[in-house]
Amino acid sequence: MIPEDWEVVPIGKAGQVLGGRQRSPHYVGELCKYLRVANVFDGFIDTDDVLEMPFSVAEKERFLLKDGDILLNEGQSIELVGRSAIYRGTPEDCCFQNTLVRFRAGPSVCPEFAQLVFQQYLRTGVFASIALQTTSIAHLGAGRLAALKMPLPTKAEQEAIAKVLSDADALIESLEQLSAKKHQIKQGAMQELLTGQRRLPGFDGVWEVKRLEELAEIRSGGTPSTSQAQYWDGDILWCTPTDITALNGYKYLARTSRTISALGLKYSSAEMIPANSIVMTSRATIGECAINQVSVPTNQGVKNFVPFENVDVEFLYYLLVTKKQDFISLCGGSTFLEIGKTQLANFEVQLPSSKAEQTAIATILTDMDAEIATLEEKLAKACQLKQGMMQELLTGRIRLV
């Protein structure tokens, strides 16, 4: 449903649709830059790896890109076919491969508006619905693209819509840059604070070298028999490596995808790990950590650290996170990466002897994490807001003109 004063036109009438040309170094002609499907992403063109191919004068005139042209991926996996970006004149003197389709907006069409429509068609599966699937590759097809219809308000309204959504993109980009900067600052702080390079006010003295078995009780996990239905789907959370990696670096584990019963816990090698311990992946993916906020048993792909009284759990968490590559190196030569309890027990780390200093360091890093989490929440909301705005503006439910 769109406003009555909007048109609905085939994309081929809104502008020129042209498929690219396959070239190889063996052809005769003048060398020019040559964009491929590998260069075109959703919203931007990667110019780090641009080939040069020979084109005749006539071909170059036909396939040369102009500023404002939109390139769409013609041949791609089904979920990515139609991914598009606007060519902004860089690199200069550039043509395009047959795995791409060029849309050149007509005089009544704003290229930025057309690009927004194409992005919406990608995300809502419109391009996938018209693509021709061959093996693992889907083909959009210049003809099918040209016949596909698009909504078209007046050019003034197109430009107003594009401006509003461009402002939303600018906000998202600024939040992404700020988030990246905060992550870098945190990484620098971890490097300094967790190695003793920078000491906090009020603390001095030499740091101690300890084995991990001197800092925490290290426990393994286990899996109840999968052939015994009564061992499963109970009221006891059961942690696997997937539950930890699914946190994507978030520090706390509060839920798991599977549960076991009291019988499953009793008749397996799994054991309850107290809350405020550290669960760490120890198979395939090595060294991903979380602090369990509730008591959980784990499977055998997880090693668990129950800190002793003189060790701050948050400090130990951050310390273990920085040792991930060291843990992986201990698994060198293995086809299937796994780190054992003995290897972890004998692994040496350096830390302050004072629990108060451990806590002070962990508090600073925790505050940084909280700031990053708040920023990433703002970023997620900005992305959701933009998607909602696109849906409303591109269908005319909200009018700007």
N, C-alpha and C positions, 0 to 999 in steps of 0.2 A: 504494500500500500504506500503510495507516494502522493504528494500534492497534485491537484489537477493542473496546475500551471507548470509542472515539470514535464519534460519529454522522457520517453524511453526509446533509445535508439540502439541499433547494432554498433558494437565497438568499431567495426570497419567503416561506419559512416561518421563516427565521432572523430576519426583520424585515420591515418594510413597504417595498415598492419603489414609487416614484411618479415618473412623468415630470412635467417642469415645464410651465409654461403660457406660451405666446407672448403678449406684450403689446406695445402701442404707445401713444404719448402721446395718441392719439385716444380711447382707452377712457375710460369714466366710472368714477370710483372714488377711493379714497384712495391717495395716492402712498406708495410704500414702496421700499426698496432692492431691487435686482434683479440677482442674480448671473447671469453668462453663462459660456459655455464659455471665453471669454478670461480669466476670473478664476480658473479652476481649473487648477492645475498638479499635478505629481506630489508630493503630500505637503503642499502649502500653498495657501492662497487669497490671491490678490493683490487687495487692497482699494483700490489707488490710483485705479482707474477704474471706479467702480460707478455704474450708471445708477439712475434712479428711474422707476418706471412705476405707473400706476393699477391697483388691484385692488379688486374689490367686497369687502364684509365677508365673504361666504361663501368667495370665492376666497382671500382673505387667510388665513382660518382654515385652509383646506386646504393652502395652499402655503407658509405661514410656516415658516421654519427654526427648529429648536431646537438648543441646544448639544449636540454629539455626533453630529448628523446627518452622513452621508457623502454628498458630491456626486461623481458620476461623469460624465465627458464622454460624452454620448450620441451626438453627431454630431461626428466628427473624422477626421483621416487615419487609415488603418488601423493604423499603428504606435502611435498615441496614443489611439485610442478606448478608453474605460474608465479613462483617467487620473483619479485621485481624490484627495480631500483631506477632512479632517474639519473641519466648521464649528464654530468655537469661540465663537459668539455675537457675532462682529464681522464686518460692521457689524450693529447692532441693527435689529430690525423689517425683516427681509429675506426676500424670496421668491426664486424661481429660474425661469429660462427653460426652454423646452422642449428646448433643446440639452443639458440636464443631467437626470440621474436622481438622485433622493434615496433613500438607504437609511437607514431609521431602525431601529436594532438593537432586537430584542425583549428581554424581561427576562432570557433565558438567554444573551445574547450581549454580549460586551465590544466596544464600537465600535472600540477600538484594534486588537483582534485581527482584526476584520472588515476594517479598513483594510489590515492587513498581507496578508491573503489577497488582497484586490483588487490590491494592488501586485504581488504575486507573479503573479497572473493576467495583469496587464499585461505584465510582463517576460518571461513564458514563452509569450506568444502565445495564451493561453486566450480572452481577450476578442476578439482578432482572429479567432479561429476561429469564433466564433458571430455576429460582426457581419455585417450586410447591407451589401454594397458597392454604392454608387450613384455613378457617375462617380468623382470624386476623394475623396468623403466616404463614410465608413463609419458605419453606425448600429448602436449597441449594442442598443437596443430594451428598454424596460422589461419587456416580457413575456419576452424571451429571457434577460434578466438574472435575473428572478425564478425562471425554471426551471433556471438553472445551479446545479449543486450545489457545496457547500463543506464541508470537514471541520470538525467541531465537537467539541472536547474539552469537559470541564466548564468552567464559567465561571472557576473558580479557576485552572485550568491555562491558559486563555486569557489571564487577567490576568498570570500569571507569564511567559508567552511575550512578551506585549506589553511587560512591564517590562524584560526582558533586552534586547530589540531597541531599546527606547527608550534604554537606557543606551548601546548601540552607536551610535545616532544622535547622542547627546550627545557622544560621543568624536569622531565624524566632524565634527560642527559645530565643536567646539573646535579641531580640527586645521585646518579650513577657515578659521576666523577668524585663527588664528595664521599660516597661510600668507599670507593677504591682508595681514596686518600686516607680515610680513617683506618682501613684495613692495613695499609702500609705503615701507618704510625703505630698501630698495635703490634705488628710484626717486629718493628724496631724496638719497641718497649720490651717485648718478650725476650728478644736477643740480649738486651742489656740487663734486664732485671733478673732473668732466670740463669744468668751466668755469673752474676756478681760484678759485672763491668760497671754498673751504676748502683750505688747503695742509697737507700732511703735515709732521710734525716733521722738521727737517734739510734742508728744501728751501725755496729762495727764488728771487728773480729773476723777471723779466717773461717771461710766456709768449709764444711766437712765433705769428705768423699765417702759415700755409703753405697752398699749394694741394695737393690730394690727389696730383697728379702728382709733387710733391716728396717725398712720403712713401712712395709705392709705385709699382711698375710696374703700369699698368692694362692688362689684357688682355681681349679679347672671346673668345667661344666659337664653336662651329660644330657642324653636324650632318652626319654622313656620309649619303650617298644611301640613302634607305630602299628603293630598288629593287634594291640590291646586297646580297643575303643574306650574302655573305662579310664584309661590313663590321660585322656585328652579332653579339651573343651571344658575344663573345670573353672575354678575361680582363682587360680594362681597364675599370675603373669609369668611368661617364659620367654627369655630374651635370646635372640639369635643375632649373628652379625648383621643381617639385613635390617633389624630394628635400629642398630647403631648407625649404619651408613645412611639410613633414611633420614636421619636428623640433619644431614648436610652441614655438619660442624656445630650445630646447636649443642649446648653443653649438657643439658639435662634430659634424662630418660624417664618418662612418667607412664608410658603405655607400651604395649607390645602387640604384635599382630596375632600371636597365638597364646593359648593358655593350656595349662595342664591341671590335672586333678591332684588331690592329696595322695591318692594311690600312685599316680605317675611319679610324683616326687619321691615317695617312699621306696618304690621298686625300680629306681634308676640311680645312676651315679651323680645325678644333679643334686645340688644342695642350695639352700637359701643363702643368698648374698645379702647382708644387711643393707638397709638404706644408707645413702651417703658413702657408698663405696664407689670404685671406678670399674666399669666394664670396658674391656678392650678387645677388638677383633684380633684374632691370632691365626686365622687361616685364610689363604687366598688374598683377601684384603687385610693388611697388617697395620696395626697401630692406630685405628680409628677409636677414639675414646668417648665416654660419656659418664656422667655421675648419675647413678640410679637414685631417683627420689623416693622410690618404694622398694621394698624387699623383693628380690626376684631370683629365681634360679636361672641358669644360662645353659646353652648347649656347649658342646665340646669345641666349637669354633670361637669361643670367648674365654679370655683369661681375666680373672677378677682380682682386684687389689682392695683389701680391707685395711685401711690405714691404721697404724698404731696411734696411741694417744698423743704422742709428741709430734705428729705429722698433720699438717693442715690438708684436708682432702682437696680443696680447690687449688692449692699450690701444687700438689702432686699431679692433679689433672693437667695443669698447664705444662708442667715439667715433662710428663709423658708425651704430650702432644708434640713437643719440640724434638722428641727422640724417635719419631716415626721412621725416618730414613735409616737411623742406626739399627732399629729393630729389623727393618727389611734386609739390611746388609748381613745380618746374622743368619738369614735364610738363604744366602747365596748358594747357587749350584743346584737348588731344588727345583724340580719341574712344578711341583705344587707347593707354593709358599706356606710355611707354617713355622711358628716360633713356639718353643716348648717352655714349660714351667721352669726347668733348670736354667735355661738360657736367660730367662727374665730374672730369676732369683739372683744370679751372679752378675747381672748388668749393673755397672757402677754409674752413679750420678753425683753431682755436686749440689749442695744445698746449705742454707743457713742452719746452724744448730738451734737457733731460737725459733720456736713456733710462732712467736709474735711477729718476727720478721717475715716468715713464710706467709702469715695471714695478711700482713700489710701489702706485700707484693701481689698476692692473689686478689686483694680488694681493688687495687688499681686496675688490674687486667679485667676483673669482673665489671667494673664501672665502664671500661672501654667497650666491652661486649654489649653492655646494656645500651650504650650510645649507638653502637652499630646496629643493634636490633631495632631500635626506634627509627633509625634512618632507613633501614630496609623495609620496615613496615610502611613508612611514608612513600617509599618508592613503589611498593606493591599496590598501595592505594591509588597512586598517581597513574600507574599502568591500567588498573581496573577502571578508573575514571575516564581515561582516554578511550578505552574500548567501548564503554557505555556511551561516550560522546559520539564516537564514530557511528555506532548503531543508530543513535537518534538523529544526527545531522545528515547522514547519508541516505536516510529514508524520509527526511523532511518532517519528522515528528517535532523537531525543534527548528524554527526558522530564524535566520540571522538577517535577512533582507526583507 
